[in-house]
Amino acid sequence: MTQLKSAVVLVTGANGGIGTHLVREALARGAAKVYASARTPREWDDERVVPLQLDVTDSASVQAAVAAAPDVTVLINNAGAGVSTPGILEQSDEEIRNNVETNFLGPLFLSRAFAGQLAARGGNTAIIDIHSALSWYAVMGIYSATKAALWSATNSLRLELQPAGVQVVGVHVGWVDTAMAAATTDPKVDPADLVAQIFDATEAGEFEVLADETSANAKAGLSADLEAVYPQLATGK
């Protein structure tokens, strides 16, 4: 288990939405410092927050972040890219490359870059990856594919880092009530509730967060026949 009290946390994609809640809740739970990273970091009203320029798709930026934040004990891979349309055949080459770079390679390379210093602390350290219910439900094209890839990589990191005492947490959630989900009328999770679940699970020593019914159902569906998960296969439509 990893405690937030006295932790030094780095949050990617910290400028809005879930990221802002991650920063605020980490501080509320007693974090000593939070690196709030983004491509264009914002100013904060708390001296415990350190704005940090970070582009997770740029290797030089990742290495600069490691050098600037050598005291990190909790890394939260929250930054992500969306898509303009659900169909993978309709998504542009640029969208596909951006999703792969941002949603999969970015958090993977950042985790690899910080893994050594986290492991060297001998415990009470964590990597938290924000996945999606769509990791298990391929209805958003390349977005679903990158989240599925990150889920697999998170499982690999968890096994490799466990002997060094680094807790690796994977978070699955459907729609979250942020600007990114403004266009949908489907049920949404309050971002504050999501973040509370994430940190509760981390401090309890858990490895996975299923933040809503959508995620729980999607995971349960992994054992079902494909025609049950995707009824259109059975109807031919």
HUGIUR-V731079 format. One record per residue. D_CENTER is the distance of its C-alpha to the mean C-alpha in Angstrom with 2 decimals. Layout:
BEGIN
d_center=D_CENTER
d_center=D_CENTER
END
This chain:
BEGIN
d_center=18.19
d_center=16.83
d_center=18.36
d_center=17.09
d_center=20.75
d_center=21.70
d_center=18.27
d_center=17.28
d_center=13.68
d_center=11.95
d_center=9.38
d_center=8.57
d_center=9.45
d_center=11.47
d_center=14.39
d_center=13.93
d_center=12.53
d_center=9.69
d_center=9.66
d_center=13.34
d_center=13.15
d_center=10.87
d_center=13.58
d_center=16.41
d_center=15.61
d_center=15.11
d_center=18.51
d_center=19.99
d_center=19.34
d_center=21.16
d_center=18.90
d_center=21.40
d_center=19.41
d_center=16.18
d_center=15.55
d_center=14.29
d_center=13.52
d_center=13.95
d_center=16.33
d_center=18.86
d_center=18.16
d_center=19.91
d_center=22.31
d_center=21.71
d_center=24.42
d_center=23.63
d_center=24.84
d_center=22.15
d_center=19.58
d_center=19.80
d_center=18.83
d_center=17.66
d_center=17.95
d_center=15.30
d_center=14.93
d_center=12.33
d_center=14.69
d_center=17.66
d_center=18.59
d_center=21.01
d_center=18.56
d_center=16.22
d_center=19.37
d_center=20.56
d_center=17.50
d_center=18.13
d_center=21.75
d_center=21.18
d_center=18.98
d_center=20.72
d_center=20.37
d_center=16.61
d_center=16.10
d_center=12.48
d_center=9.74
d_center=6.39
d_center=4.28
d_center=3.82
d_center=6.75
d_center=7.74
d_center=11.25
d_center=13.21
d_center=16.64
d_center=20.11
d_center=21.37
d_center=20.30
d_center=22.77
d_center=21.87
d_center=25.53
d_center=25.47
d_center=22.37
d_center=23.59
d_center=23.36
d_center=21.68
d_center=18.93
d_center=18.42
d_center=18.35
d_center=16.02
d_center=13.41
d_center=13.91
d_center=13.83
d_center=10.83
d_center=8.43
d_center=9.86
d_center=12.26
d_center=10.65
d_center=7.82
d_center=10.58
d_center=13.27
d_center=11.72
d_center=11.19
d_center=14.73
d_center=16.07
d_center=15.20
d_center=15.96
d_center=19.66
d_center=19.75
d_center=17.49
d_center=19.74
d_center=22.81
d_center=22.39
d_center=23.26
d_center=20.91
d_center=19.14
d_center=16.10
d_center=12.52
d_center=9.30
d_center=6.27
d_center=3.48
d_center=1.97
d_center=5.22
d_center=8.31
d_center=11.88
d_center=12.81
d_center=11.73
d_center=15.11
d_center=16.98
d_center=17.98
d_center=19.16
d_center=17.16
d_center=18.36
d_center=16.35
d_center=13.16
d_center=13.55
d_center=14.60
d_center=11.70
d_center=9.24
d_center=12.05
d_center=12.35
d_center=8.87
d_center=9.70
d_center=13.00
d_center=12.06
d_center=10.03
d_center=13.32
d_center=15.34
d_center=13.80
d_center=14.26
d_center=17.87
d_center=18.66
d_center=17.47
d_center=18.82
d_center=22.36
d_center=21.43
d_center=20.00
d_center=16.32
d_center=14.27
d_center=11.14
d_center=9.14
d_center=7.36
d_center=6.61
d_center=8.63
d_center=10.12
d_center=12.69
d_center=13.85
d_center=12.92
d_center=15.88
d_center=14.96
d_center=16.87
d_center=14.86
d_center=16.25
d_center=19.62
d_center=21.58
d_center=21.00
d_center=23.16
d_center=21.29
d_center=20.20
d_center=17.20
d_center=15.35
d_center=16.09
d_center=13.09
d_center=15.03
d_center=15.38
d_center=11.73
d_center=11.11
d_center=14.34
d_center=13.37
d_center=10.30
d_center=12.74
d_center=15.62
d_center=14.19
d_center=13.32
d_center=16.82
d_center=18.37
d_center=17.31
d_center=15.44
d_center=13.16
d_center=11.62
d_center=11.09
d_center=12.78
d_center=12.65
d_center=15.48
d_center=18.42
d_center=16.99
d_center=14.38
d_center=17.18
d_center=19.57
d_center=17.49
d_center=17.12
d_center=20.80
d_center=21.72
d_center=20.82
d_center=24.27
d_center=26.10
d_center=28.20
d_center=26.75
d_center=29.34
d_center=28.02
d_center=24.41
d_center=25.71
d_center=29.13
d_center=30.02
d_center=30.69
d_center=33.38
d_center=34.96
d_center=34.83
d_center=33.48
END
